[in-house]
Amino acid sequence: MAVLRCGKHSVPLDRPLLMGVVNVTPDSFSDGGRFFDPGSAIAHAERLAEDGADIIDVGGESTRPGALPVSAQQEMDRVLPVLEGLKTLEKPLSVDTRRPEVMRAALRAGASMINDIESLQAPGALEAVASSGCAVCLMHMKGEPATMQRAPHYDDVLAEVLGFLRDRALACEKAGIGRDRIVVDPGFGFGKTLEHNLALMKSLSRFQDLKLPVLVGWSRKSSLGRITGRTQPGERLPASLAMALLALQGGARILRVHDVRETRDVVRVWEAYEGTKAG
């Protein structure tokens, strides 16, 4: 049975996994700073674990479209107290960061996965991850968060995203990061129009060609608002659940979500359906 190696954790991949999102930022698109206080973030992470999250993903920098960067020190000041408060939680802790210094500090503080929107392209990032036993999620993003949604263009979005992730996975392997530590994410909403996002979703099964677990993150995103007319992220739960089901059908192994309990029900229904033979 395939497993994802996350530091001291070996996470089986025989069923879909849920990654629960904890934003320790004042300007998150999805929850507007509700968990900016470390105590609130820790309590929220514990609730997500109780609701069925297999992995907790902690982020200290908003990467929503238009977001401006924060310093590495600001990011560490936000994330490290949360990791400290969760050190007894028997779940893999992922840190959503693109900065090698934050990666190293987070791994020392107990993180067992790095979720990087830049796919370890920053100088020193590959080395920071390779020298640990942590897992890594490689995501595709075109441009920078502050400007990535200003008329992104692709000649062939599927080929370009697949090619990028294949190259980054190879770079990780050459740096000493085993394939059993690598996850890939097409990066829905990161330098992509709604049409690009939907084209990638319709061809999600093609990402199986990489022979790596695929993570999908559609939860509450603005593309869902464009489809449904729901302007507030908190109103997009039904659309998020619909995309979760489509992602499962397309072969996703990890769903990165804000609403763990509700998405867990989707996974259970899908598993029951898949396990029932016709006739």
N, C-alpha and C positions, 0 to 999 in steps of 0.2 A: 504494500500500500504506500502511495506517495505521501510524503510529509513535507511540511515547510519548517525548516530549521530556524528557530528564532532564539538565539542565545541558549538559555537553559531549557527552553520549551521546544518540543517537537509536536507540531500541530498537524493532525491528520487532515488530508485533503480528499477524503472519501465522501464528504458531504460539503455543501456550501457553507462558507464562514461569513459571519457578520463582524464588520469593523465599526465600532461605535465612535462617533465624533465628539471630541471635547475641545471646544475653541476657547483658549485662554487669551482672548483679544477683546478690545473695546469696540471693534468695528466689524465683527463678523457679519456676513450677509445673512446668515441663517438664524442667529439667535441674539444679535444686537448687544453683545457684551454681557449677557445674563450670567456667564460663568467666568468673568474676568477675575473675580476674587478667588484665590487658591482654594479656600475652604469650599466655596460653591462648586468649583471645578472638580475637586476630589469627590464630593458627595454625588455629583452628577455622574462621574465615571463609575462609581460604585453602583448607582442605580442602573446604568447601562449594562454592567456586568450581571446584575441580578435579572435583568430583562432578557439576557441571553447573548450578549456580545461575546465573541470569541477573542477579539483583539480590541484594545482601547487605543485610539489615535489622538494624541495630544498635540495641539498646534499653538504656537505663540506668535505667529505672524499671519495676518489676513492676506490671502492670495486671491480674493475676489477680483473680478474685473475692475480696474481703476484704482486698486489699492496701492498705496505707497509703501516702500520697504521700511522696516525698522532695523535698528542696530542689532548685532549679535548679542550684545549685553542685555538689551531690552528683552530679546527673545528668551535668553537664559533665565533672566529674572522672573519671567512669566511661567516658564515650563518646569524648571528644576524643583520648585517647591511642590508642584503637583506630583511629579515623579516620586519625590520623597514621601509624600502622603499616601502614595499607592504602592509602596514597596512590598507590602504584605499581600497585595492582591494577586491571586494565582492565575493571572492572565498575562499574555504577552502585551507589553506596553510599547506602542509605536510612537515615534515623534515625527511630526510633519515639519521638516526643515530642509533648507537647501544650503546651509552654511556648515562647513567642516568643523569649525570650532564649537558650534552648537551640537553637532553630531557627537563629537568626542565627549563633551560634557554630559550629554544625555545618556550616552552609553555607560559612562562611569557611574551615573546616578541610577542605573537599573533598566534603561530602555533596552528592548531586545529586537527592535525593528526601526529602520529609518524609512520614512515615506517622503521621497524627494521629488518635487515638481520639476527639477532640473536634471533628474536621472544621473546624479553624481558627476556632473560636468564641471563643477567648480574645482579649481586647483586644490588638491589635497583631499577631496571628498572620497574618491575611490580608496585611497590609503586609509582614511579614517574608518571606513566600513570593513575593508578587507582584513584589517588587523584585529577585528573582533569576530565573534561568532554570530553576529546579528543577521537578521533578514533585511532585505531592502526592496522597496517598491519603486520601480522605474516608471516615471510618467512622461508622456509626451506633452509638451507645451510649445506653442509657436509664439515667440516674443516674450515680453515681460508682463506681469500682472497689470501694471499701470496702463499699458497700451495694447495688450494682446487682442482686444476685441474691436480694434479700429480696422475694419475691412480686411480680415485675414483671408489669404488666397492660397489655394492649392491647385496644382495641375491634376493630381490624383490623390485625394486625401487618404484613401485606404493604403495605397502603396507607400506613400510618404510616411505615414504613422507606423506602419508595419516595419518598414525599412529602418526607421530611427530606433525603434525598440529592439530590433534584432541587433543593430550595431552596438547599442548600449549594453545589452546583455553580454555580447561578446567581449566588450571592454571590461566588464565586471569579471568575467571568467579569466581573462588574461591577467587581471590584477589579483587573482586568487580567491574570488568569491564564487563558491560552488553554486551550481544551478539549483540545488535544493534550498538555497537561500534567496532566490530571486523571484519577484512577482512583477508583472507588467500591467500598466494602466494606460488605456488609450487617451486619457485626459479630456473627457467630455467637458466642454465649456472653456477650455484653456486655449485660446487662440483659434476658435472654431465658431462658425455660424451655426444656427439651428440646422440648416441643411447639411452642413458637414457632420454635425453630431448624429443626425438621423441616418446618414449614409453609413457612418461607422457602426451604428447599432444594427442596421440591417445586415451588415457583413461581420458581425461580432464573432461568428464561428470561425472566420478566417484566422483569428488570432490564435487558434489552437495550433496553427502551423509552427508557432514559436516553441511549442512544447514546454510552456511555462504557465503557472497559474495566472489567470486574468482577474484583475480587480476592476470593478466598475463603480463609479461614483456619480449618480444622477440626483441624489437626494436634495430636494427643495430648490434645485437650480433654476436660474432665470429662463433657460430654454423651456422648461416646463410651464413657466408663467406665460411665455409667448404662445405656447400651444393652447393653454386652458383659459387665458385671460385672468388668472389669479395673480394679482400684483404683489401680495405679501407672501414671503417664503413659508410662513406657518400655515398658509391655505393650500399648500401643494402636496399634502400627504397622499391623497388618492392618486395623483399623477406620479408621485415618487414610487408608490407601491406598484403601479402599472409598469413602470420602467424596471423595477426590481424583477418582476416576473419575466419580462422580455429578456433581461440580462441573463437570468437563469436558463431560459430556453436557448440562448446564444452561447452557453458554455461558461459563463462567469463562475469562478470559484469563490470569490470574495466580493461582498457588497459593502461599500462604505456608506453608512447611513446615519442619520440623526435619530430616527424613530425605530429603535431596535425591536421593541416588543411587537409592534405592528408588522414589521418586515419579517420577523421570526414566523409569524402566522402565514405569511406568503410562502416562505420557504417550506413550511410543513405541508401546506396544501400542494405545492409543486412536487414535493417528494412523494406524497401519497399518490398523486396522479401518475407520476413516473413509475412508481412501483406496482401499479395495477395493470394487469394484462387484459387486453381487449378480449371480450367474449367470456 
